[in-house]
Amino acid sequence: MAEQEEELSVADERSLRAYIKRYAAGDIPREEMLETIAAWPLEEEDWDEAQPEPSHQDNTASVIYGESLLGRLTEEDVEEIHRRRKTQDA
């Protein structure tokens, strides 16, 4: 059972969407979430006509904004993530 939980945890760490859901469930402290997402390696979005929305991708900037629309991240969270990402890029 512990191995299965560990495998699930590793899989979640590769999915920004899953990570944000864990944060929203209270499993991750806010400061840790901000630091982690600000450093998260985001992918370029695939714009495929068969996939009008990049819902098949879990590691894009759209995931951050979509999760804020769902109430899992606040507007302040998104602004702070954006600020930290800009600081890292500078």
DSSP file (Angstrom, degrees, kcal/mol; ACC not computed):
  #  RESIDUE AA STRUCTURE BP1 BP2  ACC     N-H-->O    O-->H-N    N-H-->O    O-->H-N    TCO  KAPPA ALPHA  PHI   PSI    X-CA   Y-CA   Z-CA
    1    1 A M     >        0   0    0      0, 0.0     4,-2.1     0, 0.0     5,-0.2   0.000 360.0 360.0 360.0 -41.7    0.0    0.0    0.0
    2    2 A A  H  >  +     0   0    0      1,-0.2     4,-2.3     2,-0.2     5,-0.2   0.881 360.0  53.3 -64.1 -37.6    2.8    2.4    0.9
    3    3 A E  H  > S+     0   0    0      1,-0.2     4,-2.5     2,-0.2    -1,-0.2   0.905 108.2  50.3 -62.3 -41.0    4.5    1.8   -2.5
    4    4 A Q  H  > S+     0   0    0      2,-0.2     4,-2.2     1,-0.2    -2,-0.2   0.904 110.8  48.6 -64.4 -42.0    1.2    2.6   -4.3
    5    5 A E  H  X S+     0   0    0     -4,-2.1     4,-2.3     2,-0.2    -1,-0.2   0.890 111.5  50.5 -64.0 -39.4    0.9    5.9   -2.4
    6    6 A E  H  X S+     0   0    0     -4,-2.3     4,-2.4     2,-0.2    -2,-0.2   0.913 110.2  49.3 -65.1 -43.1    4.5    6.7   -3.2
    7    7 A E  H  X S+     0   0    0     -4,-2.5     4,-2.3     2,-0.2    -2,-0.2   0.909 111.6  49.2 -61.8 -42.6    3.9    6.1   -6.9
    8    8 A L  H  X S+     0   0    0     -4,-2.2     4,-2.6     2,-0.2    -2,-0.2   0.910 110.0  51.6 -62.9 -42.6    0.8    8.2   -6.9
    9    9 A S  H  X S+     0   0    0     -4,-2.3     4,-1.9     2,-0.2    -2,-0.2   0.913 109.9  48.6 -61.3 -44.0    2.7   11.0   -5.1
   10   10 A V  H  X S+     0   0    0     -4,-2.4     4,-0.7     1,-0.2    -1,-0.2   0.909 111.8  49.6 -63.1 -42.3    5.5   10.9   -7.7
   11   11 A A  H >< S+     0   0    0     -4,-2.3     3,-0.9     1,-0.2     4,-0.3   0.903 109.1  52.6 -63.2 -40.7    2.9   11.0  -10.5
   12   12 A D  H >< S+     0   0    0     -4,-2.6     3,-1.7     1,-0.2     7,-0.4   0.872 101.1  61.1 -62.0 -37.3    1.2   14.0   -8.9
   13   13 A E  H 3< S+     0   0    0     -4,-1.9    -1,-0.2     1,-0.3    -2,-0.2   0.733 102.3  52.3 -65.4 -21.1    4.5   15.9   -8.7
   14   14 A R  T << S+     0   0    0     -3,-0.9     2,-0.6    -4,-0.7    -1,-0.3   0.484 101.0  71.5 -90.5  -3.3    4.7   15.8  -12.5
   15   15 A S    <>  -     0   0    0     -3,-1.7     4,-2.3    -4,-0.3     5,-0.2  -0.946  60.6-165.7-118.0 113.1    1.2   17.2  -12.9
   16   16 A L  H  > S+     0   0    0     42,-0.7     4,-2.6    -2,-0.6     5,-0.2   0.898  93.4  55.3 -61.6 -40.5    0.7   20.9  -12.1
   17   17 A R  H  > S+     0   0    0     41,-1.0     4,-1.8     1,-0.2    -1,-0.2   0.923 110.2  44.8 -58.6 -45.9   -3.0   20.3  -12.1
   18   18 A A  H  > S+     0   0    0      2,-0.2     4,-2.1     1,-0.2    -1,-0.2   0.878 111.3  53.9 -67.1 -37.8   -2.7   17.5   -9.5
   19   19 A Y  H  X S+     0   0    0     -4,-2.3     4,-2.1    -7,-0.4    -2,-0.2   0.922 108.8  48.3 -62.4 -44.2   -0.3   19.5   -7.4
   20   20 A I  H  X S+     0   0    0     -4,-2.6     4,-2.8     1,-0.2    -1,-0.2   0.877 108.8  53.7 -65.6 -36.9   -2.8   22.5   -7.3
   21   21 A K  H  X S+     0   0    0     -4,-1.8     4,-1.6    -5,-0.2    -1,-0.2   0.898 107.9  50.5 -63.5 -39.0   -5.6   20.1   -6.3
   22   22 A R  H  <>S+     0   0    0     -4,-2.1     5,-2.3     2,-0.2     6,-0.5   0.900 110.9  49.4 -64.6 -39.6   -3.5   18.8   -3.4
   23   23 A Y  H ><5S+     0   0    0     -4,-2.1     3,-1.9     1,-0.2     5,-0.3   0.943 109.6  50.8 -61.9 -47.4   -2.8   22.4   -2.3
   24   24 A A  H 3<5S+     0   0    0     -4,-2.8    -1,-0.2     1,-0.3    -2,-0.2   0.799 105.5  57.0 -62.7 -28.7   -6.6   23.2   -2.5
   25   25 A A  T 3<5S-     0   0    0     -4,-1.6    -1,-0.3    -5,-0.2    -2,-0.2   0.525 121.6-108.7 -79.6  -5.0   -7.3   20.1   -0.3
   26   26 A G  T < 5S+     0   0    0     -3,-1.9    -3,-0.2    -4,-0.3    -2,-0.1   0.581  86.8 119.8  91.4  10.3   -5.0   21.5    2.3
   27   27 A D  S   <S+     0   0    0     -5,-2.3    -4,-0.2    -6,-0.2    -5,-0.1   0.656  71.1  47.8 -81.2 -15.9   -2.1   19.1    1.8
   28   28 A I  S    S-     0   0    0     -6,-0.5    -2,-0.2    -5,-0.3    -1,-0.1  -0.989  86.2-119.0-130.6 131.2    0.5   21.7    0.9
   29   29 A P     >  -     0   0    0      0, 0.0     4,-2.3     0, 0.0     5,-0.2  -0.340  28.2-117.0 -66.8 151.3    1.2   25.0    2.8
   30   30 A R  H  > S+     0   0    0      1,-0.2     4,-2.9     2,-0.2     5,-0.2   0.903 111.9  50.9 -57.3 -47.6    0.7   28.2    0.7
   31   31 A E  H  > S+     0   0    0      1,-0.2     4,-2.3     2,-0.2    -1,-0.2   0.902 111.3  48.4 -62.0 -40.7    4.3   29.4    0.8
   32   32 A E  H  > S+     0   0    0      2,-0.2     4,-2.7     1,-0.2    -1,-0.2   0.915 111.6  50.7 -62.8 -42.8    5.5   26.0   -0.4
   33   33 A M  H  X S+     0   0    0     -4,-2.3     4,-2.9     2,-0.2     5,-0.3   0.936 110.4  48.8 -60.6 -47.4    2.9   26.0   -3.2
   34   34 A L  H  X S+     0   0    0     -4,-2.9     4,-2.1     1,-0.2    -1,-0.2   0.926 114.3  45.3 -59.7 -45.7    3.9   29.5   -4.3
   35   35 A E  H  X S+     0   0    0     -4,-2.3     4,-1.2    -5,-0.2    -1,-0.2   0.917 115.5  46.7 -63.6 -44.6    7.6   28.6   -4.4
   36   36 A T  H  X S+     0   0    0     -4,-2.7     4,-0.6     1,-0.2     3,-0.3   0.933 114.8  44.3 -66.5 -47.6    7.0   25.3   -6.2
   37   37 A I  H >< S+     0   0    0     -4,-2.9     3,-0.8     1,-0.2    -1,-0.2   0.869 108.8  57.6 -69.2 -34.7    4.7   26.6   -8.8
   38   38 A A  H 3< S+     0   0    0     -4,-2.1    -1,-0.2    -5,-0.3    -2,-0.2   0.834 114.6  39.0 -62.3 -30.1    6.9   29.7   -9.5
   39   39 A A  H 3< S+     0   0    0     -4,-1.2    -1,-0.2    -3,-0.3    -2,-0.2   0.452  88.0 124.7 -96.6  -2.1    9.7   27.3  -10.3
   40   40 A W    <<  -     0   0    0     -3,-0.8     2,-1.2    -4,-0.6    -3,-0.1  -0.352  68.2-121.2 -63.6 131.9    7.6   24.7  -12.1
   41   41 A P        -     0   0    0      0, 0.0     2,-0.1     0, 0.0    -1,-0.1  -0.617  34.3-154.3 -76.2  98.9    8.9   24.0  -15.7
   42   42 A L        -     0   0    0     -2,-1.2    18,-0.2     1,-0.1     2,-0.2  -0.459   4.0-134.9 -77.2 146.2    5.9   25.0  -17.8
   43   43 A E        -     0   0    0     16,-3.9    18,-0.4    -2,-0.1     2,-0.2  -0.606  24.2-102.1 -93.3 156.1    5.3   23.5  -21.2
   44   44 A E        -     0   0    0     -2,-0.2     2,-0.3    16,-0.1    15,-0.1  -0.530  47.1-107.0 -69.2 146.3    4.4   25.3  -24.4
   45   45 A E        -     0   0    0     -2,-0.2     2,-0.5    -3,-0.0    -1,-0.1  -0.614  24.2-135.8 -81.7 135.9    0.7   24.8  -25.1
   46   46 A D        -     0   0    0     -2,-0.3     2,-0.9     8,-0.1    11,-0.1  -0.790  11.4-159.2 -86.8 124.4   -0.3   22.5  -27.9
   47   47 A W        +     0   0    0     -2,-0.5     2,-0.4     7,-0.0     6,-0.0  -0.809  23.0 167.9-107.1  91.7   -3.0   24.0  -30.1
   48   48 A D  B >   -A   51   0A   0     -2,-0.9     3,-1.6     3,-0.7    -2,-0.0  -0.876  39.2-137.3-105.9 132.6   -4.4   21.0  -31.8
   49   49 A E  T 3  S+     0   0    0     -2,-0.4    -1,-0.1     1,-0.3     4,-0.0   0.805 108.2  56.5 -59.9 -28.0   -7.7   21.3  -33.7
   50   50 A A  T 3  S+     0   0    0      1,-0.3    -1,-0.3     2,-0.1     3,-0.1   0.705 112.4  43.7 -74.8 -19.0   -8.8   18.0  -32.2
   51   51 A Q  B <   -A   48   0A   0     -3,-1.6    -3,-0.7     1,-0.1    -1,-0.3  -0.769  68.2-179.6-124.7  83.0   -8.2   19.5  -28.7
   52   52 A P  S    S+     0   0    0      0, 0.0    -1,-0.1     0, 0.0    -2,-0.1   0.780  77.6  39.4 -59.3 -26.6   -9.7   23.0  -28.8
   53   53 A E  S    S-     0   0    0     -3,-0.1     2,-2.0    -4,-0.0     3,-0.5  -0.960  90.8-121.4-119.8 142.5   -8.6   23.5  -25.2
   54   54 A P    >   +     0   0    0      0, 0.0     3,-1.7     0, 0.0     6,-0.1  -0.110  66.2 133.7 -76.9  46.1   -5.3   22.2  -23.9
   55   55 A S  T 3   +     0   0    0     -2,-2.0    -4,-0.0     1,-0.3     0, 0.0   0.659  63.2  66.5 -69.7 -14.3   -7.0   20.1  -21.2
   56   56 A H  T 3  S+     0   0    0     -3,-0.5     2,-0.4    -5,-0.1    -1,-0.3   0.508  91.6  75.9 -83.3  -3.8   -4.8   17.2  -22.2
   57   57 A Q    <   -     0   0    0     -3,-1.7     3,-0.2     1,-0.1   -42,-0.0  -0.911  55.3-175.9-110.5 135.1   -1.8   19.1  -20.9
   58   58 A D  S    S+     0   0    0     -2,-0.4   -41,-1.0     1,-0.2   -42,-0.7   0.455  73.6  57.9-106.3  -2.1   -1.2   19.4  -17.1
   59   59 A N  S    S+     0   0    0    -43,-0.2   -16,-3.9   -44,-0.1     2,-0.3  -0.329  77.1 107.3-131.0  52.4    1.8   21.7  -17.1
   60   60 A T  S >> S-     0   0    0    -18,-0.2     3,-1.0    -3,-0.2     4,-0.9  -0.825  77.7-109.3-124.6 164.6    0.9   24.9  -18.8
   61   61 A A  H 3> S+     0   0    0    -18,-0.4     4,-1.8    -2,-0.3     3,-0.3   0.832 115.9  65.8 -60.7 -31.8    0.2   28.5  -17.7
   62   62 A S  H 3> S+     0   0    0      1,-0.2     4,-2.9     2,-0.2    -1,-0.2   0.823  93.4  60.0 -61.2 -30.3   -3.4   27.9  -18.7
   63   63 A V  H <> S+     0   0    0     -3,-1.0     4,-2.6     2,-0.2    -1,-0.2   0.921 103.7  50.6 -62.8 -42.6   -3.7   25.3  -15.9
   64   64 A I  H  X S+     0   0    0     -4,-0.9     4,-1.4    -3,-0.3    -2,-0.2   0.944 115.1  41.6 -60.1 -48.9   -2.7   28.0  -13.3
   65   65 A Y  H  X S+     0   0    0     -4,-1.8     4,-1.7     1,-0.2    -2,-0.2   0.877 114.4  51.9 -69.3 -37.2   -5.4   30.4  -14.6
   66   66 A G  H  X S+     0   0    0     -4,-2.9     4,-1.5     1,-0.2    -1,-0.2   0.896 107.8  51.7 -64.6 -40.2   -8.0   27.7  -15.0
   67   67 A E  H  <>S+     0   0    0     -4,-2.6     5,-2.4     1,-0.2     6,-1.0   0.815 107.0  53.9 -67.8 -29.3   -7.5   26.5  -11.5
   68   68 A S  H ><5S+     0   0    0     -4,-1.4     3,-1.0     4,-0.2    -1,-0.2   0.886 106.0  52.5 -70.3 -36.6   -8.0   30.1  -10.3
   69   69 A L  H 3<5S+     0   0    0     -4,-1.7    -2,-0.2     1,-0.3    -1,-0.2   0.835 107.9  52.0 -64.6 -31.4  -11.3   30.2  -12.1
   70   70 A L  T 3<5S-     0   0    0     -4,-1.5    -1,-0.3    -5,-0.1    -2,-0.2   0.514 119.9-113.0 -82.3  -4.8  -12.3   27.0  -10.3
   71   71 A G  T < 5S+     0   0    0     -3,-1.0    -3,-0.2     2,-0.3    -2,-0.1   0.564  87.6 114.9  87.6   8.4  -11.4   28.6   -7.0
   72   72 A R  S   <S+     0   0    0     -5,-2.4     2,-0.4    -6,-0.1    -4,-0.2   0.744  82.1  33.4 -83.4 -23.2   -8.4   26.4   -6.2
   73   73 A L  S    S-     0   0    0     -6,-1.0    -2,-0.3    -9,-0.1     2,-0.1  -0.973  84.2-131.2-125.9 144.8   -6.0   29.4   -6.4
   74   74 A T     >  -     0   0    0     -2,-0.4     4,-2.2     1,-0.1     5,-0.2  -0.463  27.4-108.9 -87.7 166.8   -6.9   32.9   -5.4
   75   75 A E  H  > S+     0   0    0      1,-0.2     4,-2.4     2,-0.2     5,-0.2   0.883 123.3  53.4 -59.4 -38.1   -6.2   36.0   -7.6
   76   76 A E  H  > S+     0   0    0      2,-0.2     4,-2.4     1,-0.2    -1,-0.2   0.881 105.9  53.0 -65.2 -38.3   -3.5   36.9   -5.1
   77   77 A D  H  > S+     0   0    0      2,-0.2     4,-2.7     1,-0.2    -2,-0.2   0.946 110.6  46.7 -60.0 -48.5   -1.9   33.5   -5.5
   78   78 A V  H  X S+     0   0    0     -4,-2.2     4,-2.5     1,-0.2    -2,-0.2   0.906 112.4  49.7 -62.9 -42.6   -1.8   33.9   -9.3
   79   79 A E  H  X S+     0   0    0     -4,-2.4     4,-2.4     2,-0.2    -1,-0.2   0.907 112.7  47.3 -63.0 -41.5   -0.3   37.4   -9.0
   80   80 A E  H  X S+     0   0    0     -4,-2.4     4,-2.5     2,-0.2    -2,-0.2   0.893 111.5  50.4 -68.8 -39.7    2.4   36.2   -6.6
   81   81 A I  H  X S+     0   0    0     -4,-2.7     4,-2.4     2,-0.2    -2,-0.2   0.941 112.3  47.8 -60.4 -47.2    3.2   33.2   -8.8
   82   82 A H  H  X S+     0   0    0     -4,-2.5     4,-2.3     1,-0.2    -2,-0.2   0.916 111.6  50.1 -60.8 -44.4    3.6   35.5  -11.8
   83   83 A R  H  X S+     0   0    0     -4,-2.4     4,-2.1     1,-0.2    -1,-0.2   0.918 112.3  47.2 -61.3 -44.1    5.7   38.0   -9.8
   84   84 A R  H  X S+     0   0    0     -4,-2.5     4,-2.1     1,-0.2    -1,-0.2   0.872 110.3  52.1 -67.3 -36.7    8.0   35.2   -8.6
   85   85 A R  H  X S+     0   0    0     -4,-2.4     4,-1.9     2,-0.2    -1,-0.2   0.912 110.2  49.1 -65.5 -40.7    8.3   33.7  -12.1
   86   86 A K  H  X S+     0   0    0     -4,-2.3     4,-1.2     1,-0.2    -2,-0.2   0.902 109.8  51.8 -64.2 -40.2    9.3   37.1  -13.5
   87   87 A T  H  < S+     0   0    0     -4,-2.1     3,-0.2     1,-0.2    -1,-0.2   0.890 110.3  48.5 -63.5 -39.8   11.9   37.6  -10.7
   88   88 A Q  H  < S+     0   0    0     -4,-2.1    -1,-0.2     1,-0.2    -2,-0.2   0.853 110.7  51.1 -68.0 -35.0   13.4   34.2  -11.5
   89   89 A D  H  <        0   0    0     -4,-1.9    -1,-0.2     1,-0.2    -2,-0.2   0.716 360.0 360.0 -75.2 -20.5   13.5   35.0  -15.3
   90   90 A A     <        0   0    0     -4,-1.2    -1,-0.2    -3,-0.2    -2,-0.2   0.481 360.0 360.0 -75.8 360.0   15.3   38.3  -14.7
